[in-house]
């Protein structure tokens, strides 16, 4: 039997949802505001090349009196931005909407919009963090060498990092400052510095004419942007005890785990369960140790649960080590991105009854985006410092 088309939501309802989507995106999106975006039509190919010209060397030799000087050669570099499609959806039913006392459709729209923001923002963040120019304190070169006593953020180290960014040729923003997007824990570390009380700008003082979304203050030549997607490398620093693993499967929501060895672990310690940097790696705090059984507190898998957020299989890594926070120093022209003109810079929301649904009972709420991001390698400097703070759950 032939099925003709799909039934869309009422135009006014769809427009209202689209508006809610855009408001959610504009309120929560932070990383995207530092991308130099360019829209592309369908049929543009799978990748795009963008040109950057290098500065000419300084001429310190006097000009010849009776002849032309030798022409200097321009040097350029290219970056390639590839793009692809991303998206997600949730399906609801008439029964759920009729029996629920909450606005299910509105709640789903908010959750899906948040998923859209987090996905696109994470893609941008990962591109920015993928640069090869790094700064670590004490001339260290390995993240695993960062220690939570000697490799923390200091004012002098921040100024040294800014000086290094200057030498690399990053273009500063208004006020000759750079931008850094960091996790809230990093903001707390900075606010605890003695120099912060004397040398930071705003918080009641004069602020730039144009404030960035998420901007907190200017300090040490950097305008600091706070984002929940600011990068923390959970247990990425110096290991605090001998590595161990789970010796039994652990279910999501579990408030205790069994490890192969609890040597060196005590109540109050923070550990990361899962392969470091995996999507399901999560940080928990130990509240009690009984031989090889650890009682833990974590983010949980429900609003009334304080155990594990994810399920983990036996043999997965359990690590106690210092957390490491990233400080990506971004200049005016550091990041380039492309997006499909059909979908728009923020992507496109989708509200429709499901295909092959003769009674129009199944509602699909989703989003789609087609785009990509890359950086000019030497125009992003990633600082990495050990941090004293901890978090519940995961941070990707």
C-alpha positions in Angstrom: 0.0 0.0 0.0 1.4 3.4 -1.0 2.0 6.0 1.8 2.0 9.6 0.7 4.3 12.0 2.5 4.6 12.8 6.2 2.4 15.0 8.3 4.4 18.0 9.7 3.6 19.8 12.9 1.4 22.8 12.7 3.5 25.7 11.2 3.0 28.0 14.3 4.0 25.2 16.7 7.0 24.3 14.6 8.1 27.9 14.5 7.7 28.2 18.2 10.0 25.1 18.7 12.5 26.5 16.2 12.6 29.7 18.2 13.2 27.8 21.5 16.0 25.9 19.8 17.7 29.0 18.6 17.4 30.7 22.0 18.9 27.6 23.7 21.7 27.5 21.2 22.6 31.2 21.5 22.5 31.1 25.3 24.6 27.9 25.7 27.0 28.0 22.8 30.4 29.5 23.7 33.1 27.8 21.6 31.4 28.6 18.3 31.8 32.4 18.7 35.6 32.2 18.0 35.2 30.3 14.7 35.5 32.2 11.4 32.5 30.6 9.8 31.8 30.3 6.1 28.6 28.9 4.6 28.8 26.5 1.7 26.0 25.3 -0.7 25.2 21.7 -1.6 27.6 20.2 -4.1 30.7 22.0 -2.7 32.8 18.9 -2.3 34.1 17.0 0.8 36.8 19.5 2.0 37.9 23.1 1.7 41.4 24.7 1.8 42.0 28.0 3.4 45.1 30.2 3.0 47.2 31.9 5.6 50.1 34.2 4.5 53.2 34.4 6.7 54.8 37.7 7.6 57.8 39.0 5.6 61.2 39.0 7.3 62.4 42.3 8.6 64.6 44.3 6.1 67.7 45.5 8.0 69.9 46.1 5.0 69.9 49.6 3.4 68.4 49.9 -0.1 70.9 50.0 -3.0 71.3 53.5 -4.3 71.0 52.8 -8.1 69.2 49.5 -8.4 65.9 47.9 -7.3 66.0 45.8 -4.2 65.7 42.0 -4.5 62.0 41.0 -4.3 61.1 39.0 -1.2 59.1 35.7 -1.5 55.8 35.4 0.2 55.3 32.2 2.3 51.9 30.7 2.7 50.3 27.8 4.5 47.0 25.9 4.0 44.6 24.2 6.3 42.0 21.8 5.2 38.5 21.8 6.7 36.5 18.6 6.1 32.8 18.5 6.8 30.2 15.9 7.6 26.7 15.4 8.9 25.8 15.1 12.6 22.5 14.9 14.4 20.3 13.1 16.9 16.6 12.5 17.6 14.1 11.4 20.2 10.8 9.6 19.5 7.8 10.1 21.7 4.3 8.6 21.6 0.7 9.9 22.1 0.4 7.7 25.1 3.4 9.3 26.9 2.1 12.8 26.2 -1.5 12.0 27.3 -0.5 10.3 30.5 2.3 12.5 31.6 1.5 15.5 33.8 4.5 17.4 32.4 5.0 19.1 29.0 6.8 16.1 27.5 7.1 17.6 24.0 8.6 20.8 25.4 10.9 19.0 27.7 12.1 16.7 24.9 12.7 19.8 22.7 14.9 21.3 25.4 16.9 18.1 25.9 17.4 17.7 22.2 18.5 21.3 21.8 21.0 20.8 24.6 22.3 17.7 22.8 22.7 19.7 19.6 24.7 22.4 21.4 26.9 20.0 23.3 27.7 18.0 20.1 28.6 21.0 17.9 30.5 22.7 20.7 32.4 19.5 21.4 33.4 19.1 17.8 34.7 22.7 17.8 36.5 22.2 21.1 38.2 19.0 20.0 39.5 20.7 16.9 40.9 23.6 18.9 42.5 21.2 21.4 44.0 19.1 18.6 46.8 21.6 18.0 50.4 20.5 18.5 51.8 23.7 20.2 51.6 23.2 23.9 52.8 25.0 27.1 53.4 23.1 30.3 55.0 24.5 33.5 58.5 23.6 34.5 59.4 22.8 30.9 57.5 19.5 31.1 56.4 17.9 27.8 54.2 15.0 29.0 50.8 15.5 30.6 51.4 12.5 32.8 54.3 14.4 34.4 52.1 17.2 35.8 51.8 17.1 39.5 49.2 18.7 41.7 51.7 20.3 44.0 54.4 21.8 41.7 52.7 22.2 38.3 49.7 24.4 39.2 48.6 27.7 37.6 50.5 30.8 38.7 50.4 34.4 37.4 54.0 34.1 36.2 53.3 31.0 34.2 50.2 32.6 32.6 52.2 35.6 31.6 54.9 33.4 30.2 52.3 31.5 28.2 50.9 34.8 26.8 54.4 35.8 25.8 54.8 32.6 23.9 51.5 33.2 22.1 52.8 36.7 21.2 56.0 35.1 19.7 53.9 32.6 17.7 52.1 35.4 15.9 48.5 35.0 17.3 46.3 38.0 16.5 44.9 39.5 19.7 41.3 40.6 20.2 40.2 44.1 21.4 42.4 45.4 24.1 45.4 43.4 22.8 44.2 40.3 24.7 43.7 36.7 23.8 40.8 34.4 24.7 40.8 31.1 26.7 37.8 28.8 27.2 38.2 26.8 30.3 36.3 24.5 32.7 34.7 26.2 35.8 37.4 24.4 38.0 40.0 26.4 36.1 38.2 29.7 36.9 38.3 28.8 40.6 42.0 28.0 40.4 42.7 31.5 38.8 40.4 33.3 41.3 42.5 31.8 44.1 45.7 33.4 42.9 47.0 36.3 45.1 47.6 38.4 42.0 44.0 38.0 40.9 42.8 40.2 43.7 44.9 43.1 42.3 45.1 42.7 38.6 41.9 41.2 37.2 39.4 43.4 35.3 35.5 43.6 35.5 33.4 42.0 38.2 32.0 45.4 38.9 34.9 47.3 37.1 35.2 48.6 33.6 34.5 45.9 30.9 35.1 45.8 27.2 32.4 47.3 25.0 31.7 43.9 23.6 31.6 41.0 26.0 31.9 37.4 24.8 29.3 34.9 25.8 30.5 33.2 29.0 33.2 35.9 29.6 34.2 36.2 33.3 37.1 38.6 33.5 40.4 39.6 31.9 43.5 38.6 33.7 47.2 38.1 32.7 46.4 39.3 29.2 43.7 36.7 28.6 39.9 37.1 28.5 38.6 34.1 30.3 35.5 32.3 29.1 33.8 29.7 31.3 32.2 26.6 29.8 31.1 23.3 31.1 32.8 21.9 28.0 36.1 23.5 29.0 38.5 20.6 28.9 39.6 18.6 31.9 41.8 15.5 31.4 40.4 13.4 34.3 43.3 11.7 36.1 45.6 12.8 33.3 48.5 13.9 35.5 50.9 12.1 37.8 49.6 8.8 39.0 49.0 8.8 42.8 49.0 5.0 43.3 49.7 1.8 41.5 47.3 1.3 38.6 44.5 -1.2 39.2 41.4 -2.5 37.5 37.9 -3.6 38.2 37.8 -7.3 39.2 34.1 -7.5 38.6 31.5 -5.9 36.4 29.9 -2.7 37.8 26.4 -1.6 36.9 25.3 1.9 36.2 24.1 3.4 39.5 26.3 1.1 41.6 27.6 2.7 44.9 30.5 0.2 45.3 33.0 -1.3 43.0 35.5 -4.2 43.4 39.1 -3.7 42.3 42.0 -6.0 41.8 44.1 -4.2 44.4 43.2 -1.3 46.7 46.8 -0.7 47.8 47.3 3.0 48.4 43.6 3.9 48.2 41.8 5.4 51.2 38.6 7.1 52.0 38.5 10.6 50.5 40.6 9.7 47.4 39.2 10.5 44.0 39.6 7.9 41.2 38.7 7.7 37.5 36.9 4.5 36.5 37.3 3.7 32.8 39.9 4.1 30.1 41.2 7.6 30.4 39.6 9.9 27.8 37.0 7.3 26.8 33.4 8.7 26.5 32.4 6.7 29.6 35.4 7.4 31.9 34.1 9.0 35.1 35.4 10.4 38.3 34.1 9.2 41.7 35.1 9.7 45.3 35.9 6.9 47.7 34.0 7.0 50.9 35.1 3.7 52.4 37.6 0.9 51.7 37.0 -2.8 52.8 39.8 -5.0 51.4 39.1 -4.8 47.6 35.6 -3.3 47.8 35.4 0.5 47.4 32.3 2.4 48.4 32.0 5.4 46.1 30.0 8.6 45.4 29.6 9.7 41.8 27.3 11.5 39.4 24.8 8.6 39.4 22.5 7.5 36.5 19.3 9.1 37.9 18.3 12.2 39.9 18.0 10.0 43.1 21.2 8.0 42.6 24.8 9.0 43.6 26.7 6.0 42.2 28.3 5.3 38.9 26.9 7.1 35.8 27.9 4.3 33.4 28.2 0.5 33.5 31.8 -0.7 33.4 33.2 -4.2 32.6 35.6 -6.2 34.7 39.2 -5.4 33.7 38.6 -1.7 33.0 41.2 0.7 34.4 40.8 2.5 37.8 43.2 5.4 38.1 44.1 7.8 40.9 46.0 10.8 39.5 46.0 14.6 39.3 43.4 16.1 37.0 44.8 18.3 34.2 43.0 21.4 32.9 43.5 22.8 29.4 43.9 26.5 28.6 43.6 26.9 24.8 44.9 30.4 23.9 42.9 31.5 20.9 43.6 34.5 18.6 41.4 36.5 16.3 42.0 34.3 13.2 42.9 31.0 14.8 39.9 28.8 13.9 38.1 28.3 10.6 34.8 26.5 10.1 32.3 25.7 7.4 28.6 24.8 7.5 25.9 23.8 5.0 23.8 26.9 4.1 20.8 24.6 3.9 21.0 23.7 7.6 22.5 27.0 8.9 25.4 27.8 11.2 23.6 26.3 14.2 22.0 23.4 12.4 18.4 22.7 11.7 15.7 21.3 14.1 13.3 18.6 12.9 9.8 18.1 14.2 7.6 15.6 12.4 5.4 12.6 12.8 7.3 9.4 12.0 7.3 8.0 8.5 5.1 5.0 8.1 2.9 6.0 11.0 -0.7 5.8 9.7 -2.3 7.1 12.9 0.2 10.0 13.5 0.9 8.8 17.1 4.8 8.8 16.9 6.5 12.1 17.1 10.1 12.6 16.2 12.0 15.6 17.7 15.6 15.9 16.4 18.3 18.1 14.8 20.8 17.9 12.0 24.0 19.9 11.2 26.5 19.6 8.4 29.8 21.2 9.0 33.4 21.0 10.1 36.2 23.0 11.9 40.0 23.1 11.8 42.7 25.4 13.2 45.8 27.1 11.9 48.2 25.0 13.9 50.6 27.7 15.1 47.8 30.1 15.9 46.5 28.1 18.9 48.6 27.4 22.0 47.3 24.8 24.4 48.4 25.3 28.0 48.1 22.3 30.4 48.2 22.6 34.2 47.5 20.3 37.1 44.5 21.3 39.1 43.5 20.7 42.6 39.8 20.4 42.0 37.7 17.3 41.3 34.3 16.6 39.7 31.7 13.9 39.9 31.0 12.0 36.7 32.6 12.4 33.3 33.8 15.4 31.3 34.2 15.0 27.6 
